[in-house]
C-alpha cells in the first residue's frame, strides 16, 4: 500500500511541471505505480529519461482511494462524515 499526503505530492508535481510543461499544472492525475528506491535516488542526482526509468517502474495491482472520517462520538446507526482533503494551494490552473 502506498500512502501519501496530497499536498506533499502536489508540491513535487508543481515543481516538476513548472519546469517542463506548466499547462499540466492543475489537471486531474492518478498515481499508477512506483519506482524502485535505488533508481529513484539515482534520478535525484542525475535525471534519467522515461525510457531509462521504465524498467525500474512497477504498476499497482489495484487502486483504492482512502478517505478519513471525522472523529468523535456518533450513534451506532450513524456513519461518521467523510473529511474532504483541504483545497490545493499549488496544484491549481493559472489564468
C-alpha positions in Angstrom: 0.0 0.0 0.0 1.2 3.5 -0.8 0.0 6.3 1.5 1.0 9.9 0.8 -0.1 13.3 1.7 -1.8 15.1 -1.2 -0.2 18.4 -0.5 3.3 17.0 -0.5 2.7 15.1 -3.7 1.2 18.2 -5.4 4.1 20.3 -4.3 6.5 17.9 -6.1 4.3 17.7 -9.2 4.0 21.5 -9.3 7.8 22.0 -9.0 8.5 19.4 -11.8 5.9 20.5 -14.3 6.7 24.2 -13.7 10.0 23.5 -15.5 8.7 21.0 -18.2 5.1 21.9 -19.0 3.3 24.4 -16.9 0.0 23.8 -18.8 -0.3 20.4 -17.0 -0.5 22.0 -13.5 -4.0 21.8 -12.1 -5.1 18.9 -14.2 -6.5 15.7 -12.6 -4.0 12.9 -12.1 -3.8 9.3 -10.9 -0.7 7.6 -9.5 -0.4 4.2 -11.2 2.9 2.8 -9.9 6.2 3.1 -8.1 9.8 3.3 -9.0 12.5 1.2 -7.3 14.1 3.2 -4.5 17.7 2.9 -5.8 16.6 4.2 -9.3 14.7 7.0 -7.7 17.6 8.1 -5.6 20.0 8.0 -8.6 17.5 10.1 -10.6 17.6 12.8 -8.0 21.3 13.5 -8.6 21.4 12.5 -12.3 18.0 12.8 -14.1 17.0 10.0 -16.4 14.7 9.7 -19.3 11.3 7.9 -19.1 12.8 5.1 -21.3 15.6 4.6 -18.7 13.2 4.6 -15.8 10.6 2.2 -17.2 12.5 -1.0 -16.4 12.5 0.1 -12.7 8.8 1.0 -12.6 6.1 -1.2 -11.2 2.4 -0.6 -11.6 -0.1 -1.1 -8.8 -2.2 -4.3 -8.9 -5.2 -2.4 -7.6 -6.2 1.1 -6.8 -8.2 2.4 -3.9 -8.6 5.9 -2.6 -8.7 6.1 1.2 -10.7 8.9 2.9 -10.5 9.8 6.5 -13.7 10.1 8.5 -14.3 12.7 11.2 -13.5 11.7 14.7 -16.0 12.0 17.6 -19.0 10.2 19.1 -21.7 9.0 16.7 -24.9 6.9 17.2 -24.4 3.3 16.4 -26.6 3.6 13.2 -24.9 6.8 12.1 -21.9 6.8 9.7 -19.2 9.4 10.5 -18.9 12.1 7.9 -16.0 11.8 5.4 -13.4 14.5 5.6 -12.6 16.2 2.3 -8.9 17.0 1.7 -8.0 20.6 2.0 -8.0 22.6 -1.3 -4.7 22.6 -3.1 -2.7 25.8 -2.8 -0.2 24.9 -5.5 -1.8 22.4 -7.9 -4.2 24.9 -9.5 -4.7 26.2 -13.0 -3.1 29.5 -13.7 -5.1 32.1 -15.6 
